């Protein structure tokens, strides 16, 4: 039996725990590099398939994220439902936490 590991999400002073066994965690971060005059996106998962799913989320939700954050930098923490078939079966994740500087 696997030991349940969890992260704590804090939103507006309210804490909630999400078990790693329930979701595949991933982050999407948008940041500007003023020295080079460019914008960077990082799609990082707890596992390789989480990185793939985060990238797919960014592609599918590009316009919605642009409308929500405009030109501001942001970080979105996602929790993808566990599945063995990420490449074949994309499922929308939970948005566990959102941060923006704009």
Secondary structure, DSSP 8 states (H G I E B T S, - for coil): -----EEEEEETTEEEEEETTTEEEEEEEEEEETTTTEEEEEEEESSHHHHHHHHHHHHHTHHHHHHHHTTS-EEEEEEEE--S-TTT-----EEEEEEE--
